[in-house]
Amino acid sequence: MKCYKNKITYWQNRLNKAINCAPCDYSEENIERALSSLTYFVNKQVEVDFPPLQVEAELERLMQLKASR
């Protein structure tokens, strides 16, 4: 299984640096790129950790438990 945690950490650090840089180095483009990449890899990691079929099966199981009460 693919793990994106290293890439998430990398882009999280890049975003922090872009936000906390000196005013003369401030760039909205750097912030937007880091945020976009961070969001992408977080979503990819969510897909790995919680595959759609697994989530659907768990929701179905919970609905059955609720109905049986």
N, C-alpha and C positions, 0 to 999 in steps of 0.2 A: 504494500500500500504506500502511496505517495504521502510524504509529509511536507507541509509548507511552513512549518514553524520557524525555520531559519530565515526564510524569505520574509515572513511576517515581522520578525525581529529586525531584520535589515531595514525594511521600509518604515517601520515604526521609528527607528533611530533616524532615518533620513528625514521623516516628517518633523520629528522633534528638533533636529538641527535647522531645518528650513524655517520653522516657526520662531525659534530662539536665536536666530542669527543677528548680527549687528545690523542696524538700520541701513547701512550702506550696501550690505549684501542681500537685503530682502528681495525676494522674488516670488510673486504669486504663482508663476509657472512651476517653480520647484515645489511649492506647497501642493498645488493641484496634482502634479505628477506623482508625488509621494503618496498623497491621499488616495488617488485612483489605484495605484499599484497595491497599496495596503488593503484597500477594500476588495480588490480582485483576489488576492491571496487568502484573505480571511474567508471569503465565500468559498474558495476552493477547499480550504481546510474543513469548513462546515460540511461540505459534500462528502469528504473523506470520513469525518467523524460520525455523521448522521446521514447515511445514504437514504435517498427518497423512499425506497421500498421498505426499508427498516422503519422509518418514521410512519409510513402508512400502515404497516402491520401493527405497530404499537398503538396507533390511534384506534384501529379496528378492535384490538384486544381491550382497550379501555372502554370503548363504547359497549362491547359485549358485557364487561363487568358491570357497568352502570345499568344496563338493561336487566341484568339478572337480579338486581337488588330490589 
